[in-house]
Amino acid sequence: MIKLLIVDDEQIEREGLQAILQKNFAGLAIEHAKNGKIAIQMAGEFQPDLIFMDIKMPGISGLEALERISADYPSIKFVMVTAYDTFEYARKAIKLGVKDYLLKPSKASEIVATVGKVLKQIEEERKLIERNRLQQDVLQKALPLVETDVVTQLLFDHVHEVHLDELVGLLGVGTTNEKFALIVLLPNGSESFYSAVKDKVRQTGSGWVGALYGRQIPIIVFREPDRTFRSQAVSLANEILSVAKSEVGTGWFVGIGNACGTLDQIRQSYQEALIASMDPTLPVKYRFYCDTPVLGVAREGHFAKQREKQFFDQIRLGQWEQVRADIMDFIRRYENEGADLLQAQQRVLELLWIASRVLIEMGVETDMPLYSFQSQDYRQLRSESGLLLDLMRQSYVKHYEQLEPDTIQQIKQYIVEHSHRDITLDAIGKRVGLSPFYISKMFKEQLGVNYIDFLTECRIEKAKKLMSDPDKSLKEITFEIGYHDPNYFSKVFKKMCDVSPTEYRKTLLGKKTDG
């Protein structure tokens, strides 16, 4: 229903105008005001969409009333009515944003045409507001999906800067401060706590939570400028562990990576968090990477950061021969230096723990590697380590032998058909029974392009086809292909096609006209 207020000091004018409007427009709610003072009061009480305002009235004039009402209720529209056809009145009315101007006496047809035009504008604005509200609702529902996807992409793949800009903007967390990674380990059967952990992090407003896979939750945390890194990390770890309540002693653990300056470096922090979480049996249920024994190995030169990264990548890529060669080389270095055998065994076990954590992260269930007894010599350590590696390799092979040979093609087809929706690696992973991290890796290996770039290509190709329809606005096309922000769509399109959507469309429609 549209509400209309008629303001005129002549009752006969008010009633005559109401009769014309009710005859020609159904469903109008109409009220009267006999002067400017009452009109100002009724604007707040009645909340009209449109006001017919006489200019010359005793006391507060129509223009004064218009100015005061507009200041408090800028969305109300006005049509001015007057017997004075003077330029000065018209100029003031236009300056105040009046939609139209009628001279007394007006023909009924003129009144109907003027009101019809303004009512149409009100209806269009209402539809736009409702459409924007629905789009915001869709966006709010999509944000949790966006959050898990951006964490996956940052930790295990590559996010193009234009995508990252949008994702950061949507998630509303400032990225100018330092950031660091956490990994939360859940015990068997505790996967239902994932939502509670996510809520805890969201309450702090300082982090993004990734997808749950293999009972592990990766989190990217943004430094709070008024707290130290350790203070913030310990506080967040304790908040997360409080979710477990009495179960804290049964497998819950939080690993904390070092702080870094940019999101490009967050993958290193995540790997450090993974290393820090390798022994969940510790009495304190969180640990910083800088406090782990592994750092001691790095200082000794046996397993520097670059080799740590290679080790992670080799496991994810299934390069088991290289993993075995590196671990045997690691043992040989200790043996050649005459290092203590028990210390060497502990260091190797730490590496095997890292390998098992990476497998679990990829959705490969494997037992935690443990030596059945203390090695008596280095030969025995090599033999036992080889057996533990073989068990992990068997779990890896068994898991991926169960996959359909055309899985990646199924995923590709699914993205092509659903690119206009809010699809994520996590959702695809659940559909095909794979870790989102593994899908990201496999997608790039087999198709030569990462998942988010392929999704973008699908959307841009759909946009190009839709642009050939001159009746579709660029805003409509934006939402139809799966984006939520026309400005972001424009940035992506220009990045992909070297021209803006508007320029591309001009060329496209120009060619059609020429043809």
QUIURSUL-V129924 format. One record per backbone hydrogen bond with DSSP energy under -0.5 kcal/mol. CO is the residue of the C=O (numbers start at 1). NH is the residue of the N-H. E is the energy in kcal/mol with one decimal. If there is no record, write none. Layout:
# QUIURSUL-V129924
<<CO NH E> <CO NH E>>
This chain:
# QUIURSUL-V129924
<<2 29 -2.4> <3 49 -2.6> <3 50 -1.8> <4 31 -2.1> <5 7 -0.6> <5 52 -2.8> <6 8 -0.6> <6 33 -2.2> <7 54 -2.2> <9 11 -0.6> <10 14 -2.0> <11 15 -2.8> <12 16 -2.1> <13 17 -2.4> <14 18 -2.2> <15 19 -2.3> <16 20 -1.9> <17 21 -2.3> <18 22 -2.9> <19 23 -1.7> <20 24 -1.4> <21 25 -2.4> <25 28 -0.7> <27 2 -0.8> <28 30 -0.6> <29 4 -3.2> <31 6 -2.7> <33 8 -1.9> <35 39 -1.9> <36 40 -2.1> <37 41 -1.7> <38 42 -2.9> <39 43 -1.9> <40 44 -0.8> <41 44 -0.6> <41 45 -1.4> <42 46 -3.4> <42 47 -0.8> <43 47 -0.8> <49 77 -2.4> <50 5 -2.4> <51 53 -0.7> <51 79 -2.4> <52 7 -3.3> <52 54 -0.5> <53 81 -2.8> <55 57 -0.9> <55 62 -2.9> <60 36 -0.8> <61 65 -2.6> <62 66 -2.7> <63 67 -2.2> <64 68 -2.2> <65 69 -2.7> <66 70 -2.8> <67 71 -1.4> <68 72 -1.1> <69 73 -3.1> <73 76 -1.7> <77 51 -2.6> <78 99 -2.6> <78 100 -0.9> <79 53 -2.4> <80 102 -3.3> <81 55 -1.8> <82 104 -2.5> <83 85 -0.8> <84 86 -1.5> <86 90 -1.8> <87 91 -2.9> <88 92 -2.1> <89 93 -2.5> <90 94 -2.6> <91 95 -2.2> <92 96 -1.7> <93 98 -2.2> <94 97 -1.7> <100 80 -2.1> <102 82 -2.1> <107 111 -2.0> <108 112 -2.7> <109 113 -2.2> <110 114 -2.4> <111 115 -2.9> <112 116 -2.5> <113 117 -1.8> <114 118 -1.9> <115 119 -3.1> <116 120 -2.0> <117 121 -1.6> <118 122 -2.3> <119 123 -2.5> <120 124 -2.2> <121 125 -2.3> <122 126 -2.3> <123 127 -2.2> <124 128 -2.2> <125 129 -2.6> <126 130 -2.5> <127 131 -2.8> <128 132 -2.7> <129 133 -2.3> <130 134 -2.6> <131 135 -2.4> <132 136 -2.3> <133 137 -2.3> <134 138 -2.5> <135 139 -2.5> <136 140 -2.8> <137 141 -2.1> <138 142 -1.8> <139 143 -1.6> <140 144 -0.6> <142 145 -0.6> <142 146 -2.5> <143 147 -3.0> <144 148 -2.0> <145 149 -2.1> <146 150 -2.7> <147 151 -1.9> <148 152 -2.1> <148 211 -0.5> <149 153 -2.8> <150 154 -2.5> <151 155 -2.3> <152 156 -2.2> <153 157 -1.8> <158 160 -0.6> <160 163 -0.7> <160 164 -2.7> <161 165 -2.3> <162 166 -1.4> <163 167 -2.8> <164 168 -3.0> <165 169 -2.2> <166 170 -2.9> <167 171 -2.4> <168 172 -1.4> <168 173 -0.8> <178 223 -3.2> <179 260 -3.0> <180 221 -3.4> <181 257 -2.9> <182 219 -2.6> <183 185 -0.6> <183 255 -2.6> <184 217 -2.3> <185 253 -1.5> <187 190 -1.8> <190 193 -2.2> <191 194 -1.8> <193 197 -2.3> <194 198 -2.5> <195 199 -2.5> <196 200 -2.1> <197 201 -2.2> <198 202 -2.4> <199 203 -2.3> <200 204 -1.1> <201 205 -0.9> <201 206 -0.8> <202 205 -0.6> <206 222 -3.6> <208 220 -2.5> <211 213 -0.6> <211 218 -0.6> <213 216 -0.9> <215 186 -2.9> <216 213 -1.9> <216 218 -0.5> <217 184 -2.5> <218 210 -3.3> <219 182 -2.7> <219 221 -0.6> <220 208 -2.6> <221 180 -2.4> <223 225 -0.6> <224 227 -2.0> <228 232 -2.4> <229 233 -2.5> <230 234 -2.7> <231 235 -2.1> <232 236 -2.5> <233 237 -2.6> <234 238 -2.5> <235 239 -2.0> <236 240 -2.5> <237 241 -2.7> <238 242 -1.6> <239 243 -0.5> <240 243 -1.4> <241 244 -0.9> <241 245 -0.7> <244 247 -2.2> <245 248 -1.2> <247 250 -2.3> <247 252 -0.6> <248 251 -0.5> <253 185 -3.3> <254 287 -2.0> <255 183 -2.1> <256 289 -2.7> <260 179 -2.3> <262 265 -1.2> <263 266 -1.2> <265 268 -0.8> <265 269 -1.2> <266 270 -2.3> <267 271 -2.2> <268 272 -2.0> <269 273 -2.2> <270 274 -2.3> <271 275 -2.0> <272 276 -2.5> <273 277 -1.1> <275 278 -1.6> <279 282 -1.3> <283 285 -0.5> <285 254 -1.7> <287 256 -2.3> <288 291 -1.6> <289 292 -1.9> <292 295 -1.1> <292 296 -0.5> <293 296 -1.1> <293 297 -1.3> <294 298 -2.0> <295 299 -2.1> <296 300 -1.7> <297 301 -0.6> <297 302 -1.6> <297 303 -0.8> <298 301 -1.1> <304 308 -2.1> <305 309 -2.3> <306 310 -2.1> <307 311 -2.4> <308 312 -2.2> <309 313 -2.4> <310 314 -2.8> <311 315 -1.8> <312 316 -2.3> <313 317 -2.3> <314 319 -2.8> <315 318 -1.2> <318 320 -1.7> <319 323 -1.9> <320 324 -2.7> <321 325 -2.4> <322 326 -2.4> <323 327 -2.2> <324 328 -2.6> <325 329 -2.1> <326 330 -2.1> <327 331 -2.3> <328 332 -2.4> <329 333 -2.1> <330 334 -1.6> <331 335 -2.4> <332 336 -2.9> <333 337 -1.6> <334 339 -2.5> <335 338 -1.4> <340 344 -2.2> <341 345 -2.6> <342 346 -2.1> <343 347 -2.3> <344 348 -2.6> <345 349 -2.3> <346 350 -1.8> <347 351 -1.6> <348 352 -2.3> <349 353 -2.5> <350 354 -2.1> <351 355 -2.2> <352 356 -2.3> <353 357 -2.3> <354 358 -2.3> <355 359 -2.0> <356 360 -2.3> <357 361 -2.4> <358 362 -1.3> <359 364 -2.7> <360 363 -1.8> <362 435 -0.9> <363 365 -0.8> <377 381 -1.8> <378 382 -2.4> <379 383 -2.2> <380 384 -2.9> <381 385 -2.3> <382 386 -2.3> <383 387 -1.8> <384 388 -2.1> <385 389 -2.2> <386 390 -2.2> <387 391 -1.9> <388 392 -1.7> <389 393 -2.7> <390 394 -2.5> <391 395 -1.9> <392 396 -2.2> <393 397 -2.9> <394 398 -2.7> <395 399 -2.2> <396 400 -2.0> <397 401 -1.9> <398 402 -1.0> <400 403 -0.6> <404 407 -1.8> <406 410 -2.3> <407 411 -2.4> <408 412 -2.5> <409 413 -2.6> <410 414 -2.4> <411 415 -2.4> <412 416 -2.3> <413 417 -2.3> <414 418 -1.7> <415 419 -0.8> <418 421 -2.2> <421 423 -1.7> <424 428 -2.4> <425 429 -3.0> <426 430 -2.1> <427 431 -1.6> <428 432 -2.0> <429 433 -1.3> <429 434 -2.2> <435 439 -2.3> <436 440 -2.2> <437 441 -1.9> <438 442 -3.3> <439 443 -3.0> <440 444 -1.6> <441 445 -2.2> <442 446 -2.6> <443 447 -2.4> <443 449 -0.6> <444 448 -1.7> <450 454 -2.1> <451 455 -2.5> <452 456 -2.0> <453 457 -2.4> <454 458 -2.2> <455 459 -2.1> <456 460 -2.7> <457 461 -2.4> <458 462 -1.9> <459 463 -2.3> <460 464 -2.3> <461 465 -1.7> <462 466 -2.4> <463 467 -2.0> <465 468 -1.1> <466 469 -1.8> <468 470 -0.8> <469 472 -1.7> <473 477 -2.2> <474 478 -2.3> <475 479 -1.7> <476 480 -2.1> <477 481 -1.9> <478 483 -2.2> <479 482 -0.6> <485 489 -2.4> <486 490 -2.3> <487 491 -1.9> <488 492 -2.7> <489 493 -2.9> <490 494 -2.3> <491 495 -2.1> <492 496 -2.4> <493 497 -3.0> <494 498 -2.0> <500 504 -2.7> <501 505 -2.6> <502 506 -2.2> <503 507 -2.1> <504 508 -2.6> <505 509 -3.2> <506 510 -2.1> <507 511 -2.3> <508 512 -1.7> <509 513 -2.1> <510 514 -2.6> <511 515 -2.3>>
